[in-house]
Amino acid sequence: MPASITIAIDGPAGAGKGTLARRLADYYHLALLDTGLTYRAVAHMLIEKGWPLDDVAHAIEAAKLVDLGHLDRKVLSAHAVGEAASKVAVIPEVRKILVDKQRAFAKAPQGAVLDGRDIGTVVCPDADVKLYVTASAEVRAQRRLAEIEANGGSADFTGILADIVRRDERDTGRADSPLRPADDAHLLDTSEMDIEAAFSAARDIVDRALGS
Ligand code: C5P
């Protein structure tokens, strides 16, 4: 295996890429960055200050303040923050500031796993391995519903599915860095897989790509 490797993981919301990224980072002893949290942090700052999500000047200010060492997953994982994040993520100036920070992270001496929407295409086009993780919108909605119910909440499947489809449209349809697989990405459809099967498939892809 090369001394320092970079693994890029992209895909739509709810495909399981976050869990895969964490498992791969643990397995290969790599630093991990969930780049979605950086867009969520910008959205969260705007919401907290009561600024509109299309206020470009304040969004730029917020993006400059994002500190990769202090991303509070608990606060940032709220559903509303994810929705808001996909709105600030269309602002090119915000993307540029966050991408610079993400690229600096990717240079971690021990190597890194980054997951998001544009890692293989924009942030780390030279990554050693690129994975594009997908699952059908219905399966992703079902997983989200199960997660909400496991946490004692309740929600309706149709509403969740509509949210997922809307977020996919926003992420694939934006002009700057839309969600799409890099030409050299390995596609991994997890619709029919549980997390163990997905992890094992991802590990096979990485090992093959690294030639070990
Ligand atoms: O992955 P997560 O759901 O946390 O991402 C929230 C939003 O941030 C996404 O819907 C997307 O619009 C944006 N995002 C992005 N580029 C990334 C990661 C996330 O545009 N690399």
py3Dmol code that shows the C-alpha trace and the ligand (Angstrom):
import py3Dmol

protein = """\
ATOM      1  CA  MET A   1       0.000   0.000   0.000  1.00  0.00           C
ATOM      2  CA  PRO A   2       1.330   3.537  -0.738  1.00  0.00           C
ATOM      3  CA  ALA A   3       2.611   5.446   2.330  1.00  0.00           C
ATOM      4  CA  SER A   4      -0.184   7.985   2.312  1.00  0.00           C
ATOM      5  CA  ILE A   5      -3.463   7.391   0.536  1.00  0.00           C
ATOM      6  CA  THR A   6      -6.525   9.490  -0.166  1.00  0.00           C
ATOM      7  CA  ILE A   7      -9.960   7.932  -0.515  1.00  0.00           C
ATOM      8  CA  ALA A   8     -12.740  10.066  -2.024  1.00  0.00           C
ATOM      9  CA  ILE A   9     -16.341   9.054  -1.341  1.00  0.00           C
ATOM     10  CA  ASP A  10     -19.273  10.771  -3.008  1.00  0.00           C
ATOM     11  CA  GLY A  11     -22.961  10.087  -3.331  1.00  0.00           C
ATOM     12  CA  PRO A  12     -26.429  11.399  -2.528  1.00  0.00           C
ATOM     13  CA  ALA A  13     -27.852  11.940   0.964  1.00  0.00           C
ATOM     14  CA  GLY A  14     -28.614   8.734   2.825  1.00  0.00           C
ATOM     15  CA  ALA A  15     -26.690   6.299   0.599  1.00  0.00           C
ATOM     16  CA  GLY A  16     -24.574   5.175   3.546  1.00  0.00           C
ATOM     17  CA  LYS A  17     -21.381   6.961   2.516  1.00  0.00           C
ATOM     18  CA  GLY A  18     -20.852   8.516   5.972  1.00  0.00           C
ATOM     19  CA  THR A  19     -20.821   5.129   7.697  1.00  0.00           C
ATOM     20  CA  LEU A  20     -18.625   3.652   4.978  1.00  0.00           C
ATOM     21  CA  ALA A  21     -16.204   6.571   5.221  1.00  0.00           C
ATOM     22  CA  ARG A  22     -15.884   6.066   8.984  1.00  0.00           C
ATOM     23  CA  ARG A  23     -15.381   2.310   8.667  1.00  0.00           C
ATOM     24  CA  LEU A  24     -12.767   2.726   5.928  1.00  0.00           C
ATOM     25  CA  ALA A  25     -10.915   5.446   7.857  1.00  0.00           C
ATOM     26  CA  ASP A  26     -10.753   3.158  10.926  1.00  0.00           C
ATOM     27  CA  TYR A  27      -9.682   0.148   8.901  1.00  0.00           C
ATOM     28  CA  TYR A  28      -6.891   1.890   6.945  1.00  0.00           C
ATOM     29  CA  HIS A  29      -5.925   4.261   9.826  1.00  0.00           C
ATOM     30  CA  LEU A  30      -6.704   7.422   7.892  1.00  0.00           C
ATOM     31  CA  ALA A  31      -7.943  10.847   8.978  1.00  0.00           C
ATOM     32  CA  LEU A  32     -11.638  11.392   8.226  1.00  0.00           C
ATOM     33  CA  LEU A  33     -13.533  14.452   7.063  1.00  0.00           C
ATOM     34  CA  ASP A  34     -17.276  14.520   6.474  1.00  0.00           C
ATOM     35  CA  THR A  35     -17.330  17.567   4.185  1.00  0.00           C
ATOM     36  CA  GLY A  36     -21.133  17.832   4.501  1.00  0.00           C
ATOM     37  CA  LEU A  37     -20.517  19.114   8.020  1.00  0.00           C
ATOM     38  CA  THR A  38     -18.619  22.112   6.632  1.00  0.00           C
ATOM     39  CA  TYR A  39     -21.633  23.188   4.528  1.00  0.00           C
ATOM     40  CA  ARG A  40     -23.889  22.448   7.479  1.00  0.00           C
ATOM     41  CA  ALA A  41     -21.700  24.642   9.719  1.00  0.00           C
ATOM     42  CA  VAL A  42     -22.147  27.597   7.347  1.00  0.00           C
ATOM     43  CA  ALA A  43     -25.918  27.048   7.193  1.00  0.00           C
ATOM     44  CA  HIS A  44     -26.098  26.712  10.973  1.00  0.00           C
ATOM     45  CA  MET A  45     -24.257  30.010  11.531  1.00  0.00           C
ATOM     46  CA  LEU A  46     -26.650  31.822   9.182  1.00  0.00           C
ATOM     47  CA  ILE A  47     -29.701  30.300  10.883  1.00  0.00           C
ATOM     48  CA  GLU A  48     -28.369  31.198  14.358  1.00  0.00           C
ATOM     49  CA  LYS A  49     -27.819  34.819  13.336  1.00  0.00           C
ATOM     50  CA  GLY A  50     -31.174  35.022  11.591  1.00  0.00           C
ATOM     51  CA  TRP A  51     -29.544  35.767   8.233  1.00  0.00           C
ATOM     52  CA  PRO A  52     -31.194  34.501   5.029  1.00  0.00           C
ATOM     53  CA  LEU A  53     -29.594  31.463   3.392  1.00  0.00           C
ATOM     54  CA  ASP A  54     -29.032  33.408   0.167  1.00  0.00           C
ATOM     55  CA  ASP A  55     -27.190  36.255   1.910  1.00  0.00           C
ATOM     56  CA  VAL A  56     -23.914  35.775   0.029  1.00  0.00           C
ATOM     57  CA  ALA A  57     -21.810  38.276   2.016  1.00  0.00           C
ATOM     58  CA  HIS A  58     -22.706  36.724   5.371  1.00  0.00           C
ATOM     59  CA  ALA A  59     -22.394  33.194   3.982  1.00  0.00           C
ATOM     60  CA  ILE A  60     -18.825  34.034   2.881  1.00  0.00           C
ATOM     61  CA  GLU A  61     -18.068  35.399   6.341  1.00  0.00           C
ATOM     62  CA  ALA A  62     -19.470  32.215   7.928  1.00  0.00           C
ATOM     63  CA  ALA A  63     -17.500  29.963   5.556  1.00  0.00           C
ATOM     64  CA  LYS A  64     -14.243  31.729   6.528  1.00  0.00           C
ATOM     65  CA  LEU A  65     -15.022  31.014  10.189  1.00  0.00           C
ATOM     66  CA  VAL A  66     -15.542  27.272   9.698  1.00  0.00           C
ATOM     67  CA  ASP A  67     -12.993  25.397  11.800  1.00  0.00           C
ATOM     68  CA  LEU A  68     -12.549  21.762  10.745  1.00  0.00           C
ATOM     69  CA  GLY A  69     -11.413  20.909  14.267  1.00  0.00           C
ATOM     70  CA  HIS A  70     -14.669  22.106  15.790  1.00  0.00           C
ATOM     71  CA  LEU A  71     -17.535  20.649  13.787  1.00  0.00           C
ATOM     72  CA  ASP A  72     -20.261  19.631  16.234  1.00  0.00           C
ATOM     73  CA  ARG A  73     -21.947  16.675  14.548  1.00  0.00           C
ATOM     74  CA  LYS A  74     -24.738  16.565  17.108  1.00  0.00           C
ATOM     75  CA  VAL A  75     -25.854  20.130  16.471  1.00  0.00           C
ATOM     76  CA  LEU A  76     -25.187  20.000  12.730  1.00  0.00           C
ATOM     77  CA  SER A  77     -26.962  16.717  12.028  1.00  0.00           C
ATOM     78  CA  ALA A  78     -30.457  18.233  12.395  1.00  0.00           C
ATOM     79  CA  HIS A  79     -32.588  17.638   9.320  1.00  0.00           C
ATOM     80  CA  ALA A  80     -33.332  21.353   8.858  1.00  0.00           C
ATOM     81  CA  VAL A  81     -29.599  22.130   8.869  1.00  0.00           C
ATOM     82  CA  GLY A  82     -29.041  19.597   6.061  1.00  0.00           C
ATOM     83  CA  GLU A  83     -31.776  21.204   3.964  1.00  0.00           C
ATOM     84  CA  ALA A  84     -30.287  24.641   4.613  1.00  0.00           C
ATOM     85  CA  ALA A  85     -26.782  23.354   3.816  1.00  0.00           C
ATOM     86  CA  SER A  86     -27.873  22.315   0.331  1.00  0.00           C
ATOM     87  CA  LYS A  87     -29.015  25.923  -0.214  1.00  0.00           C
ATOM     88  CA  VAL A  88     -25.767  27.600   0.870  1.00  0.00           C
ATOM     89  CA  ALA A  89     -23.844  24.938  -1.086  1.00  0.00           C
ATOM     90  CA  VAL A  90     -24.944  26.529  -4.376  1.00  0.00           C
ATOM     91  CA  ILE A  91     -22.921  29.704  -3.592  1.00  0.00           C
ATOM     92  CA  PRO A  92     -19.611  29.417  -5.526  1.00  0.00           C
ATOM     93  CA  GLU A  93     -17.676  31.716  -3.138  1.00  0.00           C
ATOM     94  CA  VAL A  94     -18.703  29.536  -0.173  1.00  0.00           C
ATOM     95  CA  ARG A  95     -17.646  26.391  -2.035  1.00  0.00           C
ATOM     96  CA  LYS A  96     -14.242  27.871  -2.871  1.00  0.00           C
ATOM     97  CA  ILE A  97     -13.492  28.754   0.757  1.00  0.00           C
ATOM     98  CA  LEU A  98     -14.614  25.356   2.053  1.00  0.00           C
ATOM     99  CA  VAL A  99     -12.880  23.403  -0.723  1.00  0.00           C
ATOM    100  CA  ASP A 100      -9.563  25.096   0.165  1.00  0.00           C
ATOM    101  CA  LYS A 101      -9.963  23.946   3.773  1.00  0.00           C
ATOM    102  CA  GLN A 102     -10.939  20.429   2.650  1.00  0.00           C
ATOM    103  CA  ARG A 103      -7.909  20.182   0.346  1.00  0.00           C
ATOM    104  CA  ALA A 104      -5.610  21.211   3.195  1.00  0.00           C
ATOM    105  CA  PHE A 105      -7.164  18.451   5.323  1.00  0.00           C
ATOM    106  CA  ALA A 106      -6.652  15.886   2.558  1.00  0.00           C
ATOM    107  CA  LYS A 107      -2.879  16.429   2.911  1.00  0.00           C
ATOM    108  CA  ALA A 108      -2.925  14.808   6.390  1.00  0.00           C
ATOM    109  CA  PRO A 109       0.400  12.924   6.683  1.00  0.00           C
ATOM    110  CA  GLN A 110      -1.272   9.593   7.454  1.00  0.00           C
ATOM    111  CA  GLY A 111      -3.654   9.938   4.477  1.00  0.00           C
ATOM    112  CA  ALA A 112      -7.354  10.739   4.543  1.00  0.00           C
ATOM    113  CA  VAL A 113     -10.884   9.728   3.678  1.00  0.00           C
ATOM    114  CA  LEU A 114     -13.169  12.570   2.617  1.00  0.00           C
ATOM    115  CA  ASP A 115     -16.846  12.121   1.901  1.00  0.00           C
ATOM    116  CA  GLY A 116     -19.245  14.513   0.223  1.00  0.00           C
ATOM    117  CA  ARG A 117     -20.633  15.353  -3.192  1.00  0.00           C
ATOM    118  CA  ASP A 118     -17.648  16.687  -5.167  1.00  0.00           C
ATOM    119  CA  ILE A 119     -14.630  14.988  -3.594  1.00  0.00           C
ATOM    120  CA  GLY A 120     -13.650  12.851  -6.583  1.00  0.00           C
ATOM    121  CA  THR A 121     -14.508  15.541  -9.124  1.00  0.00           C
ATOM    122  CA  VAL A 122     -13.282  18.787  -7.504  1.00  0.00           C
ATOM    123  CA  VAL A 123     -11.720  18.522  -4.032  1.00  0.00           C
ATOM    124  CA  CYS A 124      -9.384  15.557  -4.616  1.00  0.00           C
ATOM    125  CA  PRO A 125      -9.363  14.791  -8.355  1.00  0.00           C
ATOM    126  CA  ASP A 126      -6.094  12.865  -7.832  1.00  0.00           C
ATOM    127  CA  ALA A 127      -7.416  10.643  -5.016  1.00  0.00           C
ATOM    128  CA  ASP A 128      -5.973   7.115  -5.011  1.00  0.00           C
ATOM    129  CA  VAL A 129      -9.448   5.567  -4.860  1.00  0.00           C
ATOM    130  CA  LYS A 130     -12.825   7.100  -5.670  1.00  0.00           C
ATOM    131  CA  LEU A 131     -16.098   5.540  -4.598  1.00  0.00           C
ATOM    132  CA  TYR A 132     -19.509   6.706  -5.714  1.00  0.00           C
ATOM    133  CA  VAL A 133     -22.018   5.265  -3.256  1.00  0.00           C
ATOM    134  CA  THR A 134     -25.684   5.210  -4.220  1.00  0.00           C
ATOM    135  CA  ALA A 135     -28.969   3.551  -3.282  1.00  0.00           C
ATOM    136  CA  SER A 136     -32.441   4.056  -4.674  1.00  0.00           C
ATOM    137  CA  ALA A 137     -34.361   7.031  -3.282  1.00  0.00           C
ATOM    138  CA  GLU A 138     -36.956   4.603  -1.811  1.00  0.00           C
ATOM    139  CA  VAL A 139     -34.317   2.598   0.044  1.00  0.00           C
ATOM    140  CA  ARG A 140     -32.674   5.769   1.351  1.00  0.00           C
ATOM    141  CA  ALA A 141     -36.055   7.069   2.560  1.00  0.00           C
ATOM    142  CA  GLN A 142     -36.777   3.728   4.238  1.00  0.00           C
ATOM    143  CA  ARG A 143     -33.406   3.816   6.041  1.00  0.00           C
ATOM    144  CA  ARG A 144     -34.013   7.380   7.180  1.00  0.00           C
ATOM    145  CA  LEU A 145     -37.450   6.419   8.503  1.00  0.00           C
ATOM    146  CA  ALA A 146     -36.004   3.449  10.403  1.00  0.00           C
ATOM    147  CA  GLU A 147     -33.330   5.726  11.908  1.00  0.00           C
ATOM    148  CA  ILE A 148     -35.952   8.263  13.064  1.00  0.00           C
ATOM    149  CA  GLU A 149     -38.094   5.485  14.555  1.00  0.00           C
ATOM    150  CA  ALA A 150     -35.086   3.897  16.275  1.00  0.00           C
ATOM    151  CA  ASN A 151     -34.510   7.258  17.974  1.00  0.00           C
ATOM    152  CA  GLY A 152     -38.080   7.251  19.269  1.00  0.00           C
ATOM    153  CA  GLY A 153     -39.440   9.672  16.659  1.00  0.00           C
ATOM    154  CA  SER A 154     -42.059   9.280  13.995  1.00  0.00           C
ATOM    155  CA  ALA A 155     -42.320  10.509  10.421  1.00  0.00           C
ATOM    156  CA  ASP A 156     -44.139   9.645   7.269  1.00  0.00           C
ATOM    157  CA  PHE A 157     -42.422   7.807   4.413  1.00  0.00           C
ATOM    158  CA  THR A 158     -43.911   9.943   1.636  1.00  0.00           C
ATOM    159  CA  GLY A 159     -42.658  13.171   3.216  1.00  0.00           C
ATOM    160  CA  ILE A 160     -39.146  11.774   3.718  1.00  0.00           C
ATOM    161  CA  LEU A 161     -39.024  10.485   0.147  1.00  0.00           C
ATOM    162  CA  ALA A 162     -40.107  13.889  -1.181  1.00  0.00           C
ATOM    163  CA  ASP A 163     -37.333  15.577   0.867  1.00  0.00           C
ATOM    164  CA  ILE A 164     -34.733  13.170  -0.495  1.00  0.00           C
ATOM    165  CA  VAL A 165     -35.830  13.654  -4.091  1.00  0.00           C
ATOM    166  CA  ARG A 166     -35.785  17.449  -3.639  1.00  0.00           C
ATOM    167  CA  ARG A 167     -32.296  17.403  -2.111  1.00  0.00           C
ATOM    168  CA  ASP A 168     -31.019  15.125  -4.911  1.00  0.00           C
ATOM    169  CA  GLU A 169     -32.383  17.575  -7.477  1.00  0.00           C
ATOM    170  CA  ARG A 170     -30.695  20.511  -5.769  1.00  0.00           C
ATOM    171  CA  ASP A 171     -27.355  18.664  -5.464  1.00  0.00           C
ATOM    172  CA  THR A 172     -27.282  17.251  -9.003  1.00  0.00           C
ATOM    173  CA  GLY A 173     -28.791  20.313 -10.665  1.00  0.00           C
ATOM    174  CA  ARG A 174     -26.593  23.118  -9.323  1.00  0.00           C
ATOM    175  CA  ALA A 175     -24.192  24.873 -11.691  1.00  0.00           C
ATOM    176  CA  ASP A 176     -21.079  24.734  -9.458  1.00  0.00           C
ATOM    177  CA  SER A 177     -19.712  21.254  -8.639  1.00  0.00           C
ATOM    178  CA  PRO A 178     -22.932  19.261  -9.063  1.00  0.00           C
ATOM    179  CA  LEU A 179     -23.160  15.799  -7.564  1.00  0.00           C
ATOM    180  CA  ARG A 180     -21.946  13.287 -10.167  1.00  0.00           C
ATOM    181  CA  PRO A 181     -19.560  10.335 -10.251  1.00  0.00           C
ATOM    182  CA  ALA A 182     -16.001  11.128 -11.351  1.00  0.00           C
ATOM    183  CA  ASP A 183     -15.108   9.347 -14.599  1.00  0.00           C
ATOM    184  CA  ASP A 184     -12.737   7.072 -12.684  1.00  0.00           C
ATOM    185  CA  ALA A 185     -15.042   6.434  -9.695  1.00  0.00           C
ATOM    186  CA  HIS A 186     -16.047   2.909  -8.672  1.00  0.00           C
ATOM    187  CA  LEU A 187     -19.821   2.715  -8.368  1.00  0.00           C
ATOM    188  CA  LEU A 188     -21.239   0.999  -5.298  1.00  0.00           C
ATOM    189  CA  ASP A 189     -25.019   0.599  -5.170  1.00  0.00           C
ATOM    190  CA  THR A 190     -25.948  -0.307  -1.585  1.00  0.00           C
ATOM    191  CA  SER A 191     -29.707  -0.683  -2.227  1.00  0.00           C
ATOM    192  CA  GLU A 192     -29.563  -4.432  -1.586  1.00  0.00           C
ATOM    193  CA  MET A 193     -26.744  -4.380   0.976  1.00  0.00           C
ATOM    194  CA  ASP A 194     -26.561  -4.019   4.727  1.00  0.00           C
ATOM    195  CA  ILE A 195     -23.662  -2.042   6.161  1.00  0.00           C
ATOM    196  CA  GLU A 196     -21.391  -5.090   6.579  1.00  0.00           C
ATOM    197  CA  ALA A 197     -21.881  -6.133   2.949  1.00  0.00           C
ATOM    198  CA  ALA A 198     -21.311  -2.539   1.787  1.00  0.00           C
ATOM    199  CA  PHE A 199     -18.150  -2.231   3.891  1.00  0.00           C
ATOM    200  CA  SER A 200     -16.791  -5.493   2.576  1.00  0.00           C
ATOM    201  CA  ALA A 201     -17.510  -4.437  -1.033  1.00  0.00           C
ATOM    202  CA  ALA A 202     -15.879  -1.038  -0.450  1.00  0.00           C
ATOM    203  CA  ARG A 203     -12.788  -2.662   1.107  1.00  0.00           C
ATOM    204  CA  ASP A 204     -12.459  -4.979  -1.892  1.00  0.00           C
ATOM    205  CA  ILE A 205     -12.585  -1.993  -4.232  1.00  0.00           C
ATOM    206  CA  VAL A 206      -9.962  -0.091  -2.223  1.00  0.00           C
ATOM    207  CA  ASP A 207      -7.633  -3.104  -1.910  1.00  0.00           C
ATOM    208  CA  ARG A 208      -7.883  -3.815  -5.613  1.00  0.00           C
ATOM    209  CA  ALA A 209      -7.275  -0.165  -6.497  1.00  0.00           C
ATOM    210  CA  LEU A 210      -4.238  -0.032  -4.231  1.00  0.00           C
ATOM    211  CA  GLY A 211      -2.973  -3.286  -5.663  1.00  0.00           C
ATOM    212  CA  SER A 212      -2.709  -5.132  -2.347  1.00  0.00           C
TER     213      SER A 212
END
"""
ligand_1 = """\
21
C5P
O -23.787 15.058 3.357
P -24.694 16.031 4.046
O -26.127 15.640 4.035
O -24.222 16.379 5.419
O -24.551 17.372 3.178
C -25.411 18.457 3.355
C -25.457 19.266 2.061
O -24.189 19.896 1.866
C -25.673 18.432 0.801
O -27.049 18.244 0.500
C -24.973 19.240 -0.268
O -25.833 20.223 -0.817
C -23.868 19.946 0.478
N -22.564 19.349 0.234
C -21.888 19.741 -0.907
N -20.647 19.274 -1.156
C -20.061 18.411 -0.315
C -20.743 17.962 0.838
C -22.019 18.445 1.078
O -22.413 20.519 -1.703
N -18.804 17.993 -0.574
"""
view = py3Dmol.view(width=600, height=400)
view.addModel(protein, "pdb")
view.setStyle({"model": 0}, {"cartoon": {"style": "trace"}})
view.addModel(ligand_1, "xyz")
view.setStyle({"model": 1}, {"stick": {}})
view.zoomTo()
view.show()
